C-alpha cells in the first residue's frame, strides 16, 4: 500500500490478500477455544485463501506459545516467528500451521490489517499447512490452498 496516490480508494484485494495479517476477534465459530470463560479472543489471523464466493477466508493464527499438551506431531507444525520480524508483535510467537480457521470477509478491513507475512514466512506456512496431515484436503481445496 506504500506509494498510494492521494484520493484513491483502497480495494478489498489490497486489504485481504494471501499472506495479509489481520488482528481480529475470534471465537468458537472461527475455530478458536476462548480461555477463562470468555466468549472470544483477539488473534493475529493470516489469510491463506478464500472460498469461491469470496464470503469466507481461510487462514492460520499466531499463538504466544506452543501448547505443551498438544501431541508432538501437532507441535511440529507450530512455526516460530521472532518478534523482530513484525513491528506489531510484542513477543516471539508461533503460527499454528496444523489448523485452518475460517473468517467471514466482513471481519477483515483496513482497521484490522496489521501487515503481511514475508515471502519466506508465507512459503513455509503454506508448505506446512499443506503437509500437516491435520487439515482435510477438501478444506484446503475449499480455500484454494491446493488445486
N, C-alpha and C positions, 0 to 999 in steps of 0.2 A: 504494500500500500504506500510505500515511500514514493515520492515524486508525483503524487496525485495533484492534478490541477484544481485550483480553487473553483468551487461551484459545480463540480461533477459529483453525482451520487455514487455511493459505494454499492456494488452489485452483490447479490447473495452469493455468487460464486467466489467473490473475494473474501467474504466473511466466513463461508463454510467451504473449505477445500480439503483435500486429502492431506492430513498432517496438521491441520489447524487445531489449536488448543483453546478450549473454552472453559471458563470457571462457572460451573452451574450447580444448582441444587438438584440432587438425585435421591431417589428413594427406591422402595421395593419394586415399583412399576418399571424402573430402569435397570433393575438387577442388583441394586446396592442393598446391603444389610445395614440399616442405621444402628448406631450404638447408643447405649444408655437410655433406651426408651424413646429416643427422638424419632420423629416420622421421616426425617431426611438428613442428608449430609451434603456439604458443599465439596465438590470434587473438580479436579482438572480432568477434562474429557478430551481425548484425542480422536478426531474424525478419521476413520479409515475407509468409509464408503457410505453409500446411500441406497435406499430401495428405488425401484424403477419409477415409482410415483413421486419420489422426492419429498415424501412426508416424514420418513424416518431416517436417521443417521445411525450407523453402527460404528462403534469405536471402543477404545480401552481407556482406563483411568489410571491416574497417578495414585500411589499409596505412599505413606510416610515410612513404612517399614514392611518387611515381609512377615506375614503371619506364620509363626513357627509351628502352628497346629496343622498347617496345610501339608498334604503328602509331599514328599521330596520331588516327585515328578512335576508337581504344580509349582513348587518353589523355584524350580529351574527356569521357569518362564516369567520370572519377575526381573525385568530389565533395569539395571541400575542407571540412574540419571544424576549426575553431580549438580549440586546447587549452582555452581559456576556456569553451567551451560545455559541457564534461563534466568533472566532477571526477576521474574515473578516468584521463583521458588525461594522459600525461607530456609530450606534444609535439603540435604541429599534425599532423593526419593527413588521410587521404583515404579515402572509401568507394568501393570498386570497384563501380560500377553496370553493368559490362559482363559480369559473370559471376555466375551464380546457383549457389550452393553448396547442398548437401543435408546435413542433420544429423539423426541419429535422435533421437527425443523423449527417449530415455534419457540423452542427453548434457546435457540442459538441466534445471537445478534452481535452488533458492534459492541454492545455493552458487556458481553460475555467473552469476547475474543481477547486472548492474552498474548498469542504469538503462534509460532509454527515450530514443529519438530525440525531439527536439522536433517538434511538428506541422509546422513549416516544413521541417525537415530531412527528415522522413519523406515529406512530399508531394513534395519534389524527388527523393528517392531512388526512390520508386515510379514517378514520371514518367520518370526517366532509365532505369530498368530496363526499363520497357515500350517505350521509344523507341529503345533502343540498337541494335537490329537484330542483336545478337550472341547473344541468347538465343532459342532456338526457341519459337514461340508454344505448342507442345504442352507445353513445360516450364513456361511461365508459367501455363497453364491447370491443369496438374497441382497447383500450389500455390495456386490461386485468385487469382492476381495479375491475370489478365484473365478475363473471362467465357468 
